[in-house]
Amino acid sequence: MQDNIVIKGAREHNLKNISLDIPRNKFIVVTGPSGSGKSTLAIDTIFAEGQRRYVESLSVYARQFLGEMQKPDVDSIEGLSPSIAIEQKTISRSPRSTIGTLTEVYDYLRVLYTRIGKPFCHLCGKPIISQDTETILETVKTLPNGTRIQVLCPIVKERKGLYAKELLAMRREGFVRARIDGEMHDLTEDITLNKNKRHTIEIVIDRLIIKAGIERKLTEAVNAAMRFSSVVVLNLIEENRDIVLSKTMACPECGINIPELTPMFFSFNSNLGACPKCRGIGHEPLNEYDDTPLSSLKQCVDCGGLRLKKEALSIKIDGLNIGQFTQMSIKAAGDFLNCLTLNDRDSFIAQRILREITNRLEFMEQVGLSYLTLDRLVLSLSGGEAQRIRLATQLGSSLSGVLYVLDEPSIGLHPRDCAKLIDGLKDIRDKDNTVIVVEHDEETIRASDVVIDMGPGAGVHGGHVTAMGSPDEIMNNAHSLTGAYLSHGTTIEIPNECRTPTGYITLTGACENNLKGIDIEIPLGVLLCVTGVSGSGKSTLILDTLYPALCNAIMQTNNVVGRHNAITGTQQINRVISVDQSPIGRTQRSNPATYTGMFGYIRELFSNLMDSKSKGYTTSRFSFNVKGGRCEQCKGAGIRKYEMHFLPDAHVQCDVCGGKRFNRETLRVRYKGKTISDVLSMTVSEAVGFFAAIAPLKEKLMLLEDVGLGYITLGQPATTLSGGEAQRLRLSRELTKRATGKTLYILDEPTTGLHFVDVEKLLRIIHRLVDLGNTVIVIEHNLDVVRCSDYIIDLGPEGGDQGGYIVAEGTPNEIMQNPRSVTGEYLKKRIS
C-alpha cells in the first residue's frame, strides 16, 4: 500500500479541481472558514469514494440493502483504505435504543446478571431457593378442588426458528397438544411457524381436575414435564392464568417462582423480560415512533422507568438490579465494578464479562462522556455526544489500516475534556490508521500531524487548498487564515469593559437532574456565558428549567419545567426566545429562501414583471409546490426517484426540467437576465449584490451574510443544513423582527461549525442584540466567546453526579482569578 492518499482533480460542490497528497497513518485536520469546502473534501469526496468502492465490491444481492452510492466528482483517488465516517447524525430515533444497548454494555450486563446475579422475591425481598419435585406437588395440591388445569412443559422460550423437528419429536413421545405463542395447536396436524419471529412452545403433558386421589396422576405429569424442562407451567383453564413452578428457584415464604435465568430474561425487547405495562419502553405514552417531546414523557408506574418485569428486577449483584445499574453514570458504573467483591466461583465466571464491560466504560470516559448514564435515550443525545459514542466503539476495536473521517468531534466539549478526545484520536492513529478530522478547535488543530487549510473564503470563494503542512508550517504561511489566528497575528477583539446589568431574574432551588438545589441571579442587558465541563448541568439549568419557566411566566404557556422553587423578576422582559439547532424543515421543499420569507418577495417580484403581467401570471405561478408554474413531471422537486428492484432506488435529475423545478413557460420570465430557478441557485453572497435595489430582500440577505451563511444557496434543501447552520438561520430571522429591547435570547453552542473568522462575525451580531438593550444567554465552550462575555456562570466541578453546583460566577477577569474554576484556568492560558 502506498504512503499517501493521492487525490487528483476534485471538483465536488465548490472544490476548484484540487489535487493533493495526504499522508497515510497520520492525524490530519481539515480546517477553514464555514463553507470553504472542508466537509466536501473529507466526507463528500474522500469518504464517499472509499464507501462507494466497498459497496461496489459486494454482490448484487447485498447491494439491494444499501443506499445509493454516487461517484464523487473527482478524476482519481489512489491509496484509499476501507473508510469509516463518524458523523454527528442522530444514531437512532427508537425509544428502545440507549447508550447501554448501543455500546453493547447492556448485552454484557445481561450475561453478567444471568451468570452471577442473586435472585430475591419481589414481594417479600427474601432470597429465592430451588424447589424439588415434592415441593412443586405440594404447591399444586393447595389449589381448590374442582380446579381444571393443564400441565405444560416449555421446550422453547422466545426464540426464532421453525422447530419442526422438536414438534415431531414431541408427537412421537405421545403428546397430542401444544400451546404455541399462547394458542392451542393439535400436534397431529402440520404446524408451520415463521422462522423470523420469536416463538414460545409449551407441550401439554396432561389435563387434570384437582380432587382427592389425584396425587398419582399429578406426580406422573410433573415428572414427565421434568424430563424435558426444569420448569412446569400450570395453566388454570377457567382463569386463563399460569402458575410457573421451577425446580430451580422459589421463595420459601411466598412461593413465588422465577424461571431459569437467561440473558433474554433481562431484555426489555423480549416478552420474557419486558414490563407488561409499558412493553419495555419505560415511559408513557407508549407510541414508539412519534415525535413526542421527551419532557412530556412520564415514567411507567409499574417498573419505575426501569423497563423490566418485577421478577427480572429482583435479580441483584451487590444489592443492585440491572435497571438500577444502568441509572448510574458511566464513571460511577466503572467505579462500582472496580470495587465489586466476588467469591472465587463468581470471580472465575465473570472475569471475562467484566473486562468487556469495563473496557467499554473506559473508552467512553476517554472521549469525555463519563457523565452520561447507561439508560440515557440515544435520541436525546446531541450530535457531538452521538459522534463520540461512535468514536468510543472504534477505540474498542482492533482495526488497523482503516481511514476514519470525523466531523467536528469536539462539539459540546469543554477544553479540559477535549484533551482526552485528542488522546483517543491519537490512539486510533497509532494502530496504523489514518484519521481525518474536520475541525475548528484550536487545541485539536495544534495537536494534529498535518493541517489542510481550505479557503480562502466560503462558497464560490472557497474550494482551494490555501495551505498544507504541520501546525507550525501553517502558522508561518502568509496565505493561511487559520495560521494567522493560531499564531495570534490575527485575534478576536475583546471588549474594553464589561456591561453593567440593568436588572436580575432570580431562580431558586433548581434541582432537576444533577442540579444541587442551586440559586442563581441572571443579569439582564448583558452577554451572559454559561460554562462548565461536559455534563455539569448547563443545559438542564438553562434549557430545561429557566427557558420553560420564563415562557410560562411571560407567554402563559404550559411547558414542563425542571424542578425549582421559584422564579422572580420576569416582568423585566417581554419576550424569551431559544435559538436552537433543530432542523428548520424535514422535506426537500423547505429551504433558506422559504424559511426566512425571502421567497415571497422574490415570487412577488417576478409576478410584477411586465412579461408576467402580459401573460396573467400571479405569485402562485412561481411556486414549486402548486400546479401551474412547476414542472409536473417531478412535481417541482427537481429530481425523480426510480425503483431499481434488486438495486437501490436511483435519484436522478428530472429529465424534463433539468433539475430547475419549473416548466418551460415559467422559466421564460427573467429578472435582470435570471430565471427564478437561477435565483434559487444563487449563494447568499451573490444574491446580496443582485437584489441590492430591493430593500426588504437586501436586509434579510445581509443578515444571513452577517451570521456567516453567505455561502449557502437560497434554494438549498433544509435537510442538507447542519445544526449550526439551522441555528444561525433562526438567529437571522429573529434579527428581522421589531426590536423591543426587552428580549432574552438563549443560544446553545452557536459556534458549532464556525471557524475563527466566523466566530468574530457571530460575536458582532450578538453584541448588536445586547447593545439594543436585550439579554443574550449563551451556553458555550468556545473560549473566544467566553472571554468576550460580560458575565460568566461556571457550573461543575465535574459532570454527572459530581456536577450541578455553581463553581464560580462573575466577569471573565473574576473567573480567571477563581482557583475553583476549570474554565478560568483555560481562559488564563488562552489569554497568556
Long-range contacts (C-beta under 8 A, 24 or more apart in sequence): 1-79, 1-81, 1-401, 2-78, 2-79, 3-79, 4-79, 5-46, 5-77, 5-78, 5-79, 5-80, 5-403, 5-434, 6-76, 6-77, 6-78, 6-79, 7-45, 7-46, 7-74, 7-76, 7-77, 8-74, 8-75, 8-76, 8-77, 9-74, 9-75, 9-76, 10-41, 10-45, 10-72, 10-73, 10-74, 10-75, 11-73, 11-74, 12-40, 12-41, 12-44, 12-45, 12-72, 12-73, 12-74, 13-37, 13-40, 13-44, 13-463, 14-40, 14-459, 14-460, 14-462, 14-463, 14-711, 15-40, 15-41, 15-45, 15-73, 15-463, 16-463, 16-464, 18-463, 18-464, 18-465, 20-452, 20-465, 20-468, 22-46, 22-434, 22-436, 22-450, 22-452, 23-449, 23-450, 24-79, 24-81, 24-434, 25-429, 25-432, 25-433, 25-434, 26-429, 26-434, 26-435, 26-449, 26-450, 27-425, 27-426, 27-429, 27-435, 27-437, 27-447, 27-448, 27-449, 27-450, 28-434, 28-435, 28-436, 28-437, 28-448, 28-449, 28-450, 28-451, 28-452, 29-437, 29-438, 29-439, 29-444, 29-445, 29-448, 29-450, 29-451, 29-452, 30-436, 30-437, 30-438, 30-439, 30-452, 30-454, 31-438, 31-439, 31-440, 31-445, 31-451, 31-452, 31-453, 31-454, 31-482, 31-755, 32-453, 32-454, 32-455, 32-462, 32-466, 32-481, 32-482, 32-755, 33-454, 33-455, 33-456, 33-457, 33-458, 33-462, 33-481, 33-755, 33-757, 33-758, 34-458, 34-708, 34-709, 34-711, 34-753, 34-754, 34-755, 34-758, 35-457, 35-458, 35-459, 35-462, 35-709, 35-710, 35-711, 35-712, 36-454, 36-455, 36-456, 36-457, 36-458, 36-462, 36-463, 36-711, 36-755, 37-454, 37-462, 37-463, 37-464, 38-438, 38-454, 39-407, 39-438, 40-463, 41-452, 41-454, 42-405, 42-407, 42-436, 42-438, 43-85, 43-87, 43-405, 43-407, 43-438, 44-72, 45-72, 45-74, 45-77, 46-77, 46-80, 46-83, 46-403, 46-405, 46-436, 47-83, 47-85, 47-403, 47-405, 48-72, 49-74, 49-77, 49-80, 50-80, 50-81, 50-82, 50-83, 50-403, 51-83, 51-85, 53-80, 54-82, 54-83, 60-646, 60-647, 61-646, 63-647, 63-648, 64-645, 64-646, 64-647, 64-648, 66-648, 67-648, 68-648, 68-649, 68-650, 68-651, 69-648, 80-403, 81-401, 81-402, 81-403, 81-433, 81-434, 82-401, 82-402, 82-403, 83-402, 83-403, 83-404, 83-405, 84-394, 84-402, 84-403, 84-404, 84-405, 85-404, 85-405, 85-406, 85-407, 86-387, 86-390, 86-391, 86-394, 86-404, 86-405, 86-406, 86-407, 86-409, 87-387, 87-406, 87-407, 88-383, 88-384, 88-386, 88-387, 88-407, 88-408, 88-411, 88-722, 88-723, 89-383, 89-386, 90-378, 90-379, 90-381, 90-383, 90-386, 91-378, 91-381, 91-386, 91-389, 91-390, 92-378, 92-379, 93-289, 93-379, 94-288, 94-289, 94-378, 94-379, 95-281, 95-282, 95-283, 95-288, 95-377, 95-379, 96-268, 96-269, 96-280, 96-281, 96-288, 97-377, 97-378, 97-379, 98-326, 98-374, 98-375, 98-376, 98-377, 98-378, 99-330, 99-364, 99-372, 99-373, 99-374, 99-375, 99-376, 99-378, 99-381, 99-389, 100-326, 100-374, 100-375, 102-378, 102-389, 102-393, 103-360, 103-364, 103-389, 103-392, 103-393, 104-356, 104-360, 105-357, 105-360, 105-361, 105-374, 106-326, 106-374, 107-263, 108-353, 108-356, 108-357, 108-360, 109-266, 109-322, 109-325, 109-326, 109-357, 110-263, 110-264, 110-266, 110-267, 110-322, 111-263, 111-353, 112-317, 112-350, 112-353, 112-354, 112-357, 113-261, 113-266, 113-315, 113-317, 113-322, 114-261, 114-262, 114-263, 114-265, 114-266, 115-346, 115-349, 115-350, 115-353, 116-317, 116-342, 116-346, 116-349, 116-350, 117-261, 117-315, 117-316, 117-317, 117-322, 118-315, 118-316, 118-317, 119-249, 119-258, 119-261, 119-314, 119-315, 120-314, 120-315, 120-316, 121-251, 121-253, 121-254, 121-256, 121-314, 122-256, 122-310, 122-311, 122-313, 122-314, 123-251, 123-254, 123-256, 124-251, 124-253, 124-254, 126-251, 126-252, 126-253, 126-254, 128-249, 128-250, 128-251, 128-256, 128-258, 128-314, 129-249, 129-250, 129-251, 129-252, 130-246, 130-247, 130-248, 130-249, 130-250, 131-245, 131-246, 131-247, 131-248, 131-249, 131-250, 131-257, 132-247, 133-219, 133-222, 133-223, 133-226, 133-247, 135-250, 136-222, 136-232, 136-245, 136-247, 137-215, 137-218, 137-219, 137-222, 139-243, 139-245, 139-255, 140-210, 140-218, 140-222, 140-234, 140-245, 141-210, 141-215, 141-218, 143-210, 143-234, 143-236, 144-210, 145-210, 145-211, 145-212, 146-209, 146-210, 146-211, 147-209, 147-210, 147-236, 147-238, 148-207, 148-208, 148-209, 148-210, 148-236, 148-237, 148-238, 149-207, 149-208, 149-209, 149-210, 149-234, 149-235, 149-236, 149-237, 150-179, 150-204, 150-206, 150-207, 150-208, 150-234, 150-235, 150-237, 151-204, 151-205, 151-206, 151-207, 151-208, 151-218, 151-221, 151-222, 151-225, 151-232, 151-233, 151-234, 152-179, 152-202, 152-203, 152-204, 152-205, 152-225, 152-232, 152-233, 152-234, 152-235, 152-242, 153-202, 153-203, 153-205, 153-224, 153-225, 153-228, 153-229, 153-231, 153-232, 153-233, 154-200, 154-201, 154-202, 154-229, 154-231, 154-233, 155-201, 155-202, 155-203, 155-228, 155-229, 156-199, 156-200, 156-201, 157-200, 157-259, 157-262, 157-264, 157-272, 158-198, 158-199, 158-200, 158-264, 158-270, 158-271, 158-272, 159-198, 159-199, 160-195, 160-196, 160-197, 160-198, 160-199, 161-193, 161-195, 161-199, 162-192, 162-193, 162-195, 163-193, 163-199, 163-201, 164-191, 164-193, 166-201, 167-191, 167-201, 170-203, 175-203, 175-204, 175-205, 176-204, 177-203, 177-204, 178-202, 178-203, 178-204, 179-204, 179-235, 198-270, 198-271, 200-271, 202-233, 203-228, 230-260, 231-259, 231-260, 258-311, 258-314, 261-315, 265-311, 265-312, 265-315, 266-308, 266-312, 266-315, 266-322, 268-307, 268-308, 273-308, 273-309, 273-312, 274-307, 274-308, 274-309, 275-300, 275-302, 275-303, 275-306, 275-307, 275-308, 275-309, 276-302, 276-309, 277-301, 277-302, 277-303, 278-302, 278-303, 278-307, 280-307, 280-308, 281-307, 282-306, 282-307, 282-375, 293-560, 294-377, 294-379, 294-380, 295-544, 295-548, 295-559, 295-560, 296-560, 305-375, 323-375, 325-374, 326-373, 326-374, 326-375, 327-373, 327-374, 327-375, 328-373, 328-374, 329-370, 329-371, 329-372, 329-373, 329-535, 329-799, 329-800, 329-801, 330-361, 330-364, 330-365, 330-369, 330-370, 330-371, 330-372, 330-373, 330-374, 330-800, 331-361, 331-365, 331-370, 331-371, 331-799, 331-800, 332-800, 332-801, 333-361, 333-374, 334-358, 334-361, 334-362, 334-365, 337-361, 359-396, 360-392, 360-393, 360-396, 363-392, 363-393, 363-395, 363-396, 363-424, 364-388, 364-389, 364-392, 365-420, 366-392, 366-395, 366-420, 366-421, 366-423, 366-424, 367-391, 367-392, 367-395, 367-409, 367-420, 367-421, 367-424, 368-413, 368-414, 368-417, 368-418, 368-420, 368-421, 368-534, 369-534, 370-535, 370-799, 370-800, 371-514, 371-534, 371-535, 371-536, 371-798, 371-799, 371-800, 371-803, 372-535, 372-800, 373-800, 382-411, 382-412, 383-411, 383-412, 383-581, 383-723, 384-408, 384-409, 384-410, 384-411, 384-412, 384-413, 385-412, 387-411, 388-421, 391-421, 391-424, 391-425, 392-424, 394-428, 395-424, 395-427, 395-428, 398-431, 399-431, 399-433, 400-431, 400-432, 400-433, 401-432, 401-433, 402-433, 402-434, 403-433, 403-434, 403-436, 404-428, 404-433, 404-434, 404-435, 404-436, 405-436, 405-437, 405-438, 406-435, 406-436, 406-437, 406-438, 406-439, 407-438, 408-437, 408-438, 408-439, 408-440, 408-441, 408-752, 408-753, 409-437, 409-439, 409-444, 410-439, 410-441, 410-444, 411-749, 411-752, 411-753, 412-534, 412-749, 412-781, 413-534, 413-781, 414-531, 414-532, 414-533, 414-534, 414-781, 414-822, 414-823, 414-826, 415-443, 415-781, 415-783, 415-823, 415-826, 416-533, 416-822, 416-826, 417-533, 417-534, 418-443, 418-444, 419-443, 422-447, 440-751, 440-753, 440-754, 440-755, 440-756, 442-485, 442-486, 442-756, 445-471, 445-474, 445-482, 445-486, 446-471, 446-486, 451-482, 453-477, 453-480, 453-481, 453-482, 453-483, 455-481, 456-481, 457-711, 458-685, 458-708, 458-710, 458-711, 459-683, 459-685, 459-710, 459-711, 459-712, 460-683, 460-685, 460-686, 460-711, 461-685, 461-711, 462-711, 481-755, 481-756, 481-757, 482-755, 482-756, 485-756, 485-757, 490-756, 492-756, 492-759, 492-760, 492-763, 492-784, 492-788, 493-760, 494-787, 494-788, 495-767, 495-788, 495-790, 498-526, 498-789, 498-790, 498-791, 498-811, 498-812, 499-525, 499-526, 499-527, 499-770, 499-790, 500-525, 500-526, 501-525, 501-526, 501-790, 501-791, 502-572, 502-773, 503-569, 503-572, 504-569, 505-550, 505-567, 505-568, 505-569, 505-570, 505-572, 505-573, 506-566, 506-567, 506-568, 506-569, 507-545, 507-546, 507-549, 507-564, 507-566, 507-567, 508-564, 508-565, 508-566, 508-567, 509-563, 509-564, 509-565, 509-566, 510-541, 510-545, 510-562, 510-563, 510-564, 511-563, 511-564, 512-540, 512-544, 512-545, 512-562, 512-563, 512-564, 513-537, 513-540, 513-544, 513-562, 513-804, 514-540, 514-800, 514-801, 514-803, 514-804, 515-540, 515-541, 515-545, 515-562, 515-804, 516-804, 516-805, 518-804, 518-805, 518-806, 520-793, 520-806, 520-809, 522-546, 522-775, 522-777, 523-775, 523-790, 523-791, 524-572, 524-573, 524-744, 524-775, 525-770, 525-773, 525-774, 525-775, 526-770, 526-775, 526-776, 526-789, 526-790, 526-791, 527-766, 527-767, 527-770, 527-776, 527-778, 527-788, 527-789, 527-790, 527-791, 528-775, 528-776, 528-777, 528-778, 528-789, 528-790, 528-791, 528-792, 528-793, 529-778, 529-780, 529-785, 529-786, 529-789, 529-791, 529-792, 529-793, 530-777, 530-778, 530-779, 530-780, 530-792, 530-793, 530-795, 531-780, 531-781, 531-786, 531-792, 531-793, 531-794, 531-795, 531-823, 532-794, 532-795, 532-796, 532-803, 532-807, 532-823, 533-796, 533-797, 533-798, 533-799, 533-803, 533-822, 534-799, 535-798, 535-799, 535-800, 535-803, 536-795, 536-796, 536-797, 536-798, 536-799, 536-803, 536-804, 537-795, 537-803, 537-804, 538-779, 538-795, 539-748, 539-779, 540-804, 541-795, 542-746, 542-748, 542-777, 542-779, 543-578, 543-746, 543-748, 543-779, 546-746, 546-777, 547-576, 547-578, 547-746, 550-576, 550-744, 551-576, 572-742, 573-742, 573-743, 573-744, 573-775, 574-740, 574-742, 574-743, 575-740, 575-742, 575-743, 575-744, 576-743, 576-744, 576-746, 577-734, 577-743, 577-744, 577-745, 577-746, 578-746, 578-748, 579-727, 579-730, 579-731, 579-734, 579-745, 579-746, 579-747, 579-748, 579-750, 580-727, 580-730, 580-748, 581-723, 581-724, 581-726, 581-727, 581-748, 581-749, 581-752, 582-723, 582-726, 583-718, 583-719, 583-721, 583-723, 583-726, 584-718, 584-721, 584-726, 584-729, 584-730, 585-718, 585-719, 586-718, 586-719, 587-717, 587-718, 587-719, 588-637, 588-639, 588-717, 588-719, 589-624, 589-625, 589-636, 589-637, 589-717, 590-717, 590-718, 590-719, 591-680, 591-714, 591-715, 591-716, 591-717, 591-718, 592-684, 592-704, 592-709, 592-712, 592-713, 592-714, 592-715, 592-716, 592-718, 592-721, 592-729, 593-680, 593-714, 593-715, 595-718, 595-729, 595-733, 596-700, 596-704, 596-729, 596-732, 596-733, 596-736, 597-700, 597-733, 597-736, 598-697, 598-700, 598-701, 598-714, 599-714, 601-694, 601-696, 601-697, 602-676, 602-679, 602-697, 602-714, 603-676, 605-671, 605-694, 605-697, 606-669, 606-671, 606-676, 609-669, 609-671, 611-668, 611-669, 611-670, 612-669, 615-665, 615-669, 617-666, 617-669, 621-666, 622-662, 622-666, 622-669, 622-676, 624-661, 624-662, 629-662, 629-663, 629-665, 629-666, 630-661, 630-662, 630-663, 630-666, 631-656, 631-657, 631-660, 631-661, 631-662, 631-663, 632-663, 633-657, 634-661, 636-661, 636-662, 637-661, 679-714, 680-713, 680-714, 680-715, 681-713, 681-714, 681-715, 682-713, 682-714, 683-710, 683-711, 683-712, 683-713, 683-714, 684-709, 684-710, 684-711, 684-712, 684-713, 684-714, 685-710, 685-711, 687-714, 699-736, 700-732, 700-736, 703-732, 703-735, 703-736, 704-729, 704-732, 706-732, 706-761, 706-764, 706-765, 707-731, 707-732, 707-761, 707-762, 707-765, 708-754, 708-758, 708-761, 708-762, 722-752, 722-753, 723-752, 723-753, 724-750, 724-751, 724-752, 724-753, 724-754, 725-753, 727-752, 728-762, 731-765, 735-765, 735-768, 735-769, 739-772, 739-774, 740-774, 741-772, 741-773, 741-774, 742-773, 742-774, 743-769, 743-774, 743-775, 744-774, 744-775, 744-776, 744-777, 745-769, 745-774, 745-775, 745-776, 745-777, 746-777, 746-778, 746-779, 747-776, 747-777, 747-778, 747-779, 747-780, 748-779, 749-779, 749-780, 749-781, 749-782, 750-778, 750-780, 750-785, 751-780, 751-782, 751-784, 751-785, 756-784, 759-784, 759-785, 760-784, 763-788, 783-826, 783-827, 783-830, 784-830, 786-812, 786-823, 786-827, 787-812, 787-827, 787-830, 787-831, 792-823, 794-818, 794-821, 794-822, 794-823, 794-824, 796-821, 796-822, 797-822
